[in-house]
Amino acid sequence: MKFIVTSSELQKALTKISGVVPSKSTLPILENILFDLTKNTLKLSATDLEVSMSATIEVKGAEDGKIAVPAKRLMETIRALPDIQLVFHADLSANRIKMITETGEYVLMGEASDEFPTIPQFKAEEKLSLSGDLLRRMINRMIFAVSTDELRPAMTGMLLQVRETELRAVVTDGHRLVRINYTGIGKMKLKKDIIVPAKAMSLVSRSAEEGENTMAVDTTHVQFTFGNTTLTSRVIEEAYPNYEAVIPLDNDKKLTVSRDLLLAAVRRVALYSSSTTHQIRCTLKKNELRVSAEDMDFGGEAKEKVVCDYSAEDMEIGFNSTYLIDILSHIDSDEVEFRLSSAVRAAIVTPAKQKPNEDLLMLVMPMRLNV
Amino acid sequence: MPTSIYRELVVKVASKIRILQPELANKIAAGEVVQRPASVVKELVENSIDAGATSITIIIKDAGRSLIQVVDDGEGMSEEDALLAFERHATSKIATPEDLEAIRTLGFRGEALASIGAVAHVELRTRRRIDEMGTVIRIEGSELKERSGVGMEPGTFIAVRHLFYNTPARRNFLKTRNTELKNITDVVTRMAVAFPQIAWRYESDEEVLLDLRPVSREDRLKDLFGERQFEALLRVESANEYLKIDGYVGKPHFARKSRVDQFLFINNRFVINRAINHAVFQAYEHLLIRGMFPFYALNIELDPRKVDVNVHPSKMEVKFENESAVYRMVLTAVRKVLGASDSAPEMAFVEQETSGASVDRLRFANTWQSRPEIPRSPVSVPVDSTQFDLSRLFGRVEQRIEEERVERDGEATYPIDAGTDKGVPRERILQHTAQSATTGGTESGEARAIWQIHNKYILSQVKSGLLIIDQHVAHERILYEKVLSQFQNSLPTTQQLLFPHIVQMSASDYSLVKELQDDLAKIGFNVQLFGKNTVVIEGIPADVRVGNEARILQDVLDEFKNDEHHQTIDARDKLAKSFACKAAVKAGDKLTSSEMLVLIDQLFATQMPYVCPHGRPVMVKIPVEELDRRFGRS
C-alpha cells in the first residue's frame, strides 16, 4: 500500500474522525485508524464499536491496500510536521508503516486491517436534510443535561423525534430536562423516534458543516453525513421516559428576569453554598428575587437581590446552583422566564423571546429546602 | 362417640408411650451436655471451680479419648453426696427456683456427672477436710461398680476413661486428635483467663502445656500470651450501678483474621454472645481492616438476675434482660479506651523476635497483613503513657478544652523550631510556641520541622521520633468527620426527582421502608409508599450521585438488614466516606507549609486521627530508638 498526500490534508481528515478513537479501550485495535486506499481515494475510519466515523480524501495513490495505524502516534507525528508532501508506504505482510518526508523517515507498527472491526453497513430508509447551524445550535443548547447514568441507558442519549413538520429533541438526567422543537424545516416523510448516544451527538456538533447535512435512520443505526465525512452510530434501543408527562402545564407563577443579572448573581452566591449540596435559595416577593446561600461547614453566607418582574404570591424555592447556572448559561436571550408552582414541583425556564422556528424549554427540579 | 370406643382409643395410644429407662434417658441427655471431650473437661473444671478449688490439674491422654483427669483441692464431698452426684438433676448448687434466678455458680443443672457417667468409665475420689477418709466411686455406663473408702488429700479427683465407649456413633463423630485437643486447650485457656486466682496445670500425653501460678488477670494474660504481646493490650475498665466491665482489648494492629482470641465472660463464665462481640467490633470502627478481628478478654459482671444462662445445656449462650444497655456500655467503654490510645502504627526494621507465648497456637498474628511492604515488629518501643508522645497529647480529644491549649502547644512536638532538640528545656519550647502564637504564626513555614516528600507524604518531627502522614487519607479523615457533623447539625437537603423512581420490593424490604420512612427522610430520601410492595422515590439526598437512587436505597436497607443494631448503621456515613474520598487532596498535590500545618492541626482534632474512614492508616511513626538502632547508636 502506497500513496502520496500533503500532511495538512491528512491532518484535517484525521482531526475530523479522531474524536471517536477511545483513549483507553479493552480492545487495543480500537486505538487505531483504518486506512483504506482504493485508487486515488483514501478512506479513514475510526470506531469505538458504538459510534463510527469515516472521512475520505483524495490522494495520489500508487498501490491499493488496507492497514490499521496507531491513532495517537500518527496524529502526533502529522501535527508536528510542517505542511509538506508525505509518502505513506505500508508493508502489509509485516504491518510496518513508513512515512517518508523530504528530510525524515518515520516507521510505525500497525495492525492487520482484518483485525479492525467492520463498520456497520447502513441501509438508509429515509433521509432528512438539516442545516449544520441548526444541528450545532440544537446540540450545544442541550447536551449538558444528558445523564451519565449507565443504569438508565435511555437517558444517556438524546431523544430525536422526527415528525412531518417538526423536529423535536429532548435530553434529561432526571433532575433537569431540555426540550427543543424546530418547525419550518420543510416537510419530512420520516416519522421516527430515536435515541442517539451523547458521544455521537457531540461529535455531530463538532463535525457538522455549513449548509446541508443529512441524517438517515435504519432500524438499529443513525447516520449523519457532512460532506465527505460520515458518522454512524448505534441508536439506544430503550424506551425513553415519558417526558411529556412531567412537564407541568399549570405552573402559573411567572417570573421574568434578566438572564445576565441572574446568572451573575447565582454564580457569586453559589460560592457560599454547601460544597456537598450546592443549594441556593430563591426568595420571591413582588418584583424582587433574592438569591441566598449559606455554608454550614465554614459558616459563610451570601445574598443578592435581583430586580425582576413577578407579581404572584411570595414563595421560596431551593435549587442546586450548578443546575441553575447550567440552564441559564445555555439560554441565549436577554430575559428568561420562570414558571413555578410550588417549592417541590418542577420549575420551567424558557427564553422570554424564542428564536424564529425554535421553541426551547428547560425544566429543573428544585431541592426541598430545610426550614 | 360411644365412650367405649373413646376409651379404647386412649388405651391404644397410651400404650405406645413409655417412660424411658434412666440409663437410656441419661444417654440421651448426655448427647446434649457431653458433646466431645472438651465438654467433659469444661463440666469437670466448672465443678472444681464451684467447689472453691485454688489449684486445678487437668491431665489428658489421647485428646481425651482414653483419659480425662481433673484433680482439685476444693471442698470435696461426703460419701452420700458423691453417690448422689451421679443422679440426674442432683446438684448442690441450687435448691429453690429462686436460686435459678440468681445463679452465681458455673454449674446448676445437675446433669453433668450423670451424663458423663452414662457414656464413660468414671472414677471419682473425693474427701472433705472434715472427713478422715475419702470415698472412691466407680461408675460405668450409669452403673455403680465400686464404692469404697480411700486415703487421700482433701479435694476431688475425677478420671474419665473410655469416653463414649457405649455410644459408637458419638465416638465415630469425634474429630481428629488435634482438633479435639485444641478444643480442650481452648476450654482450659478460657477458664485460666477467667480465673487467674486459681493455679492451673494442664498436661496432654505427659507434656505440660500450661503451668500457671495464681496471679492477677493482667499477669495471667501475660503468662498465657507472652509478655511482649501483652504490651499491645489496652485496659478496659468501666462500671455503673447495672454492670461492671473489666478486661483488656488488643490494639487494632494486633487484630487477626479469625475470632480465636476473643474471650467474653459474663460473671466469669465464658460465653459466646454475638451482640457483645459486635459491640466490641463496632468500637474499633474503621481501625480494623475488613475481615480482621480484635483481641479481647472482657469480663462483664452484673446481677445474675439480669442475665439468663440457662438457654442451652452447654451454657455458652446467654440472654440479657437489657441487651441494648449492655451493648452500649461495652461499645462506649472500648471506644473510649481505643480513642485514648496512640494507634499510630510504629515502624521498626529489626527482625521479629519470637514471642514468648507459652502455647504456640495462642500467638498473635503480629504483622499487619494488608501492608506487607512495611516489615515491623509489634512493639519495639513500649508505648508508655508517661512519655510525652502523641497518646498523651491527643489522647482525649473529646475532652479537648481551651485551657489545655497552652500546655498542649508546649508539648505538641510537631510545630517546634527545627533547631530545638531533646536537650532544650521545656519552658523554652513553651515560650517559643507562645511567641509564635502571639505573632500570629508569621514565622511559620521554614522555621518548623515539617516537610512534604514526593507531594504525597508529610514528615514531621515528634518527641518520640519521626511521624509520616499520608496527606490524602489525612484530609479524607478530616472531611469525613466534618461532613458527618454537618449531617448531624443540619437537616438534609433533598433533590426532587423529575421522574419518580418506582421500585418494586420484596415484602420484607417494603415493611422495612415503611418502618424507616422517617429515618430515611432524615437522611434525605423522599420515599412514598404505594402499596403492593411498591415504593416511589420522589427525592434523594442532594449529594447522592445522579442515577444511583434505587441502588443506594437498597444499600441502606441491606445494611439495616445485615445489622441487628440499628444505631450503628448510617447511610450518611457511607455518603460522608465517599464525599471525603472525592474531595480530599490527592497524592501528588503540592502543599505549602502552612497548609500542612493546618492539615495536621485539623487531623489531630478529629476523633480518630490514625485511620482513614476506609481503614487505611493515616500515619506511621518511626521511634527515635529505631533510628538510633539503624545507625548503630544503640
Boltz contact constraints between the chains, C-beta under 6 A:
constraints:
  - contact:
      token1: [A, 149]
      token2: [B, 546]
      max_distance: 6.0
  - contact:
      token1: [A, 149]
      token2: [B, 547]
      max_distance: 6.0
  - contact:
      token1: [A, 151]
      token2: [B, 547]
      max_distance: 6.0
  - contact:
      token1: [A, 173]
      token2: [B, 546]
      max_distance: 6.0
  - contact:
      token1: [A, 174]
      token2: [B, 497]
      max_distance: 6.0
  - contact:
      token1: [A, 174]
      token2: [B, 498]
      max_distance: 6.0
  - contact:
      token1: [A, 174]
      token2: [B, 499]
      max_distance: 6.0
  - contact:
      token1: [A, 177]
      token2: [B, 498]
      max_distance: 6.0
  - contact:
      token1: [A, 241]
      token2: [B, 499]
      max_distance: 6.0
  - contact:
      token1: [A, 246]
      token2: [B, 498]
      max_distance: 6.0
  - contact:
      token1: [A, 276]
      token2: [B, 543]
      max_distance: 6.0
  - contact:
      token1: [A, 276]
      token2: [B, 579]
      max_distance: 6.0
  - contact:
      token1: [A, 277]
      token2: [B, 493]
      max_distance: 6.0
  - contact:
      token1: [A, 277]
      token2: [B, 542]
      max_distance: 6.0
  - contact:
      token1: [A, 277]
      token2: [B, 543]
      max_distance: 6.0
  - contact:
      token1: [A, 279]
      token2: [B, 493]
      max_distance: 6.0
  - contact:
      token1: [A, 296]
      token2: [B, 486]
      max_distance: 6.0
  - contact:
      token1: [A, 296]
      token2: [B, 490]
      max_distance: 6.0
  - contact:
      token1: [A, 297]
      token2: [B, 486]
      max_distance: 6.0
  - contact:
      token1: [A, 344]
      token2: [B, 496]
      max_distance: 6.0
  - contact:
      token1: [A, 365]
      token2: [B, 496]
      max_distance: 6.0
  - contact:
      token1: [A, 365]
      token2: [B, 498]
      max_distance: 6.0
  - contact:
      token1: [A, 366]
      token2: [B, 496]
      max_distance: 6.0
  - contact:
      token1: [A, 367]
      token2: [B, 493]
      max_distance: 6.0
  - contact:
      token1: [A, 367]
      token2: [B, 495]
      max_distance: 6.0
  - contact:
      token1: [A, 367]
      token2: [B, 542]
      max_distance: 6.0
  - contact:
      token1: [A, 368]
      token2: [B, 494]
      max_distance: 6.0
  - contact:
      token1: [A, 370]
      token2: [B, 491]
      max_distance: 6.0
